Amino acid sequence: MAAIILYYSRAGENCFSGAIRPLAKGNTETVAEEIARLTGAELFRVEQAAPYSDSYSECIEQAKRDQRRGARPELARWPGGLDRFDTVYLGYPNYWGTMPMAMFTLLDGLDLSGKAVYPFCTHEGSGLGRSEQDIRALCPGADVRPGLAVRGGSAASAGQDIRLWLNLG
């Protein structure tokens, strides 16, 4: 059973418990790397061709604008050869109740029919929001499984929650 982790993550300034602080690595990337370590799944980072700003406040405005207009930002690159994977882990930060619009671009352009899809997100209080429903709508032939929500500030210490979600004890 081959697996891949398709994830969107943002370093730079981020919000933790109401405070802004810089991150060298995004929280979702931290969780994605732990899933890869535990499962042996390949990692693929989803990146926009024109990334959002490293500034938290500017990024928020850019991302809100994209969400309001239903944008599908161009991706820097696409994963290839997904036919060999039967399991797909989808990782993203929660942006106002769902995924960043780059993940919508990705899912619009992929056919995940017949694959088990495991969503996971990082957040600062809003959990998975409506992202699981959005994934089901974008991937009608996929078997979308229950997702995992990890508080961003706890991403580095979420190993046990990840293990339980993966049914690894």
Contacts in CASP RR format, 6 or more apart in sequence:
PFRMAT RR
TARGET T0000
AUTHOR 0000-0000-0000
METHOD contacts of the structure
MODEL  1
MAAIILYYSRAGENCFSGAIRPLAKGNTETVAEEIARLTGAELFRVEQAA
PYSDSYSECIEQAKRDQRRGARPELARWPGGLDRFDTVYLGYPNYWGTMP
MAMFTLLDGLDLSGKAVYPFCTHEGSGLGRSEQDIRALCPGADVRPGLAV
RGGSAASAGQDIRLWLNLG
1 86 0 8 1.000
1 87 0 8 1.000
2 42 0 8 1.000
2 84 0 8 1.000
2 85 0 8 1.000
2 86 0 8 1.000
2 87 0 8 1.000
3 39 0 8 1.000
3 40 0 8 1.000
3 41 0 8 1.000
3 42 0 8 1.000
3 85 0 8 1.000
3 86 0 8 1.000
3 87 0 8 1.000
3 88 0 8 1.000
3 89 0 8 1.000
4 41 0 8 1.000
4 42 0 8 1.000
4 43 0 8 1.000
4 44 0 8 1.000
4 79 0 8 1.000
4 82 0 8 1.000
4 85 0 8 1.000
4 87 0 8 1.000
4 88 0 8 1.000
4 89 0 8 1.000
5 32 0 8 1.000
5 35 0 8 1.000
5 36 0 8 1.000
5 41 0 8 1.000
5 42 0 8 1.000
5 43 0 8 1.000
5 44 0 8 1.000
5 88 0 8 1.000
5 89 0 8 1.000
5 91 0 8 1.000
6 44 0 8 1.000
6 46 0 8 1.000
6 79 0 8 1.000
6 88 0 8 1.000
6 89 0 8 1.000
6 90 0 8 1.000
6 91 0 8 1.000
6 106 0 8 1.000
7 28 0 8 1.000
7 29 0 8 1.000
7 31 0 8 1.000
7 32 0 8 1.000
7 43 0 8 1.000
7 44 0 8 1.000
7 45 0 8 1.000
7 46 0 8 1.000
7 89 0 8 1.000
7 90 0 8 1.000
7 91 0 8 1.000
7 92 0 8 1.000
8 28 0 8 1.000
8 45 0 8 1.000
8 46 0 8 1.000
8 47 0 8 1.000
8 91 0 8 1.000
8 92 0 8 1.000
8 93 0 8 1.000
8 99 0 8 1.000
8 100 0 8 1.000
8 102 0 8 1.000
8 103 0 8 1.000
8 106 0 8 1.000
9 25 0 8 1.000
9 26 0 8 1.000
9 27 0 8 1.000
9 28 0 8 1.000
9 29 0 8 1.000
9 30 0 8 1.000
9 32 0 8 1.000
9 45 0 8 1.000
9 91 0 8 1.000
9 92 0 8 1.000
9 93 0 8 1.000
10 26 0 8 1.000
10 28 0 8 1.000
10 52 0 8 1.000
10 59 0 8 1.000
10 93 0 8 1.000
11 23 0 8 1.000
11 24 0 8 1.000
11 25 0 8 1.000
11 26 0 8 1.000
11 29 0 8 1.000
11 54 0 8 1.000
12 22 0 8 1.000
12 23 0 8 1.000
12 24 0 8 1.000
12 26 0 8 1.000
12 54 0 8 1.000
12 56 0 8 1.000
13 20 0 8 1.000
13 21 0 8 1.000
13 22 0 8 1.000
13 23 0 8 1.000
13 54 0 8 1.000
13 55 0 8 1.000
13 56 0 8 1.000
13 57 0 8 1.000
13 59 0 8 1.000
14 20 0 8 1.000
14 21 0 8 1.000
14 22 0 8 1.000
14 23 0 8 1.000
14 26 0 8 1.000
14 27 0 8 1.000
14 56 0 8 1.000
15 56 0 8 1.000
15 124 0 8 1.000
16 124 0 8 1.000
16 152 0 8 1.000
16 153 0 8 1.000
17 124 0 8 1.000
17 153 0 8 1.000
18 124 0 8 1.000
20 56 0 8 1.000
26 122 0 8 1.000
26 155 0 8 1.000
27 93 0 8 1.000
27 122 0 8 1.000
27 150 0 8 1.000
27 152 0 8 1.000
27 153 0 8 1.000
27 155 0 8 1.000
28 91 0 8 1.000
28 92 0 8 1.000
28 93 0 8 1.000
28 120 0 8 1.000
28 121 0 8 1.000
28 122 0 8 1.000
28 155 0 8 1.000
29 45 0 8 1.000
30 155 0 8 1.000
30 156 0 8 1.000
31 91 0 8 1.000
31 120 0 8 1.000
31 122 0 8 1.000
31 148 0 8 1.000
31 150 0 8 1.000
31 155 0 8 1.000
31 158 0 8 1.000
31 162 0 8 1.000
32 43 0 8 1.000
32 89 0 8 1.000
32 91 0 8 1.000
32 120 0 8 1.000
33 43 0 8 1.000
34 158 0 8 1.000
34 159 0 8 1.000
34 162 0 8 1.000
35 41 0 8 1.000
35 89 0 8 1.000
35 120 0 8 1.000
35 162 0 8 1.000
35 166 0 8 1.000
36 42 0 8 1.000
36 43 0 8 1.000
38 162 0 8 1.000
38 163 0 8 1.000
38 166 0 8 1.000
38 168 0 8 1.000
39 89 0 8 1.000
39 166 0 8 1.000
41 87 0 8 1.000
41 89 0 8 1.000
42 85 0 8 1.000
44 79 0 8 1.000
46 75 0 8 1.000
46 102 0 8 1.000
46 103 0 8 1.000
46 106 0 8 1.000
47 75 0 8 1.000
47 76 0 8 1.000
47 77 0 8 1.000
47 102 0 8 1.000
48 73 0 8 1.000
48 74 0 8 1.000
48 75 0 8 1.000
48 76 0 8 1.000
48 102 0 8 1.000
49 73 0 8 1.000
49 74 0 8 1.000
49 75 0 8 1.000
49 76 0 8 1.000
50 73 0 8 1.000
50 74 0 8 1.000
52 58 0 8 1.000
52 59 0 8 1.000
52 62 0 8 1.000
52 63 0 8 1.000
53 59 0 8 1.000
53 62 0 8 1.000
63 95 0 8 1.000
63 96 0 8 1.000
63 100 0 8 1.000
63 101 0 8 1.000
64 96 0 8 1.000
65 71 0 8 1.000
66 73 0 8 1.000
66 100 0 8 1.000
66 101 0 8 1.000
67 95 0 8 1.000
67 96 0 8 1.000
67 98 0 8 1.000
67 101 0 8 1.000
70 101 0 8 1.000
70 104 0 8 1.000
71 101 0 8 1.000
72 101 0 8 1.000
72 104 0 8 1.000
72 105 0 8 1.000
72 108 0 8 1.000
73 101 0 8 1.000
73 102 0 8 1.000
73 105 0 8 1.000
74 105 0 8 1.000
75 102 0 8 1.000
75 105 0 8 1.000
75 106 0 8 1.000
78 106 0 8 1.000
78 109 0 8 1.000
79 110 0 8 1.000
82 88 0 8 1.000
82 110 0 8 1.000
82 112 0 8 1.000
82 115 0 8 1.000
85 115 0 8 1.000
86 114 0 8 1.000
86 115 0 8 1.000
86 116 0 8 1.000
87 115 0 8 1.000
87 116 0 8 1.000
87 118 0 8 1.000
88 112 0 8 1.000
88 115 0 8 1.000
88 116 0 8 1.000
88 117 0 8 1.000
88 118 0 8 1.000
88 142 0 8 1.000
89 117 0 8 1.000
89 118 0 8 1.000
89 119 0 8 1.000
89 120 0 8 1.000
90 103 0 8 1.000
90 107 0 8 1.000
90 117 0 8 1.000
90 118 0 8 1.000
90 119 0 8 1.000
90 120 0 8 1.000
90 135 0 8 1.000
91 103 0 8 1.000
91 119 0 8 1.000
91 120 0 8 1.000
91 121 0 8 1.000
92 99 0 8 1.000
92 100 0 8 1.000
92 103 0 8 1.000
92 119 0 8 1.000
92 121 0 8 1.000
92 122 0 8 1.000
92 131 0 8 1.000
93 100 0 8 1.000
93 121 0 8 1.000
93 122 0 8 1.000
93 123 0 8 1.000
93 152 0 8 1.000
94 121 0 8 1.000
94 122 0 8 1.000
94 123 0 8 1.000
94 125 0 8 1.000
94 126 0 8 1.000
94 127 0 8 1.000
94 128 0 8 1.000
94 129 0 8 1.000
94 131 0 8 1.000
94 149 0 8 1.000
95 101 0 8 1.000
97 126 0 8 1.000
97 129 0 8 1.000
97 130 0 8 1.000
97 131 0 8 1.000
98 129 0 8 1.000
98 130 0 8 1.000
98 131 0 8 1.000
98 134 0 8 1.000
99 121 0 8 1.000
99 131 0 8 1.000
99 134 0 8 1.000
99 135 0 8 1.000
104 134 0 8 1.000
104 138 0 8 1.000
107 135 0 8 1.000
107 138 0 8 1.000
107 139 0 8 1.000
108 138 0 8 1.000
110 139 0 8 1.000
112 139 0 8 1.000
112 141 0 8 1.000
112 142 0 8 1.000
113 139 0 8 1.000
113 140 0 8 1.000
113 141 0 8 1.000
113 142 0 8 1.000
114 141 0 8 1.000
114 142 0 8 1.000
114 143 0 8 1.000
115 142 0 8 1.000
115 143 0 8 1.000
116 142 0 8 1.000
116 143 0 8 1.000
116 145 0 8 1.000
117 135 0 8 1.000
117 139 0 8 1.000
117 142 0 8 1.000
117 143 0 8 1.000
117 144 0 8 1.000
117 145 0 8 1.000
118 145 0 8 1.000
118 147 0 8 1.000
118 148 0 8 1.000
118 165 0 8 1.000
119 128 0 8 1.000
119 131 0 8 1.000
119 132 0 8 1.000
119 135 0 8 1.000
119 144 0 8 1.000
119 145 0 8 1.000
119 147 0 8 1.000
119 148 0 8 1.000
120 147 0 8 1.000
120 148 0 8 1.000
120 149 0 8 1.000
120 150 0 8 1.000
120 165 0 8 1.000
121 127 0 8 1.000
121 128 0 8 1.000
121 131 0 8 1.000
121 147 0 8 1.000
121 148 0 8 1.000
121 149 0 8 1.000
121 150 0 8 1.000
122 149 0 8 1.000
122 150 0 8 1.000
122 151 0 8 1.000
122 152 0 8 1.000
122 153 0 8 1.000
122 155 0 8 1.000
123 149 0 8 1.000
123 150 0 8 1.000
123 151 0 8 1.000
123 152 0 8 1.000
124 151 0 8 1.000
124 152 0 8 1.000
124 153 0 8 1.000
125 151 0 8 1.000
127 149 0 8 1.000
128 147 0 8 1.000
128 149 0 8 1.000
132 144 0 8 1.000
132 146 0 8 1.000
132 147 0 8 1.000
135 142 0 8 1.000
135 144 0 8 1.000
136 142 0 8 1.000
136 144 0 8 1.000
147 165 0 8 1.000
148 161 0 8 1.000
148 162 0 8 1.000
148 165 0 8 1.000
150 158 0 8 1.000
150 161 0 8 1.000
150 162 0 8 1.000
163 169 0 8 1.000
END
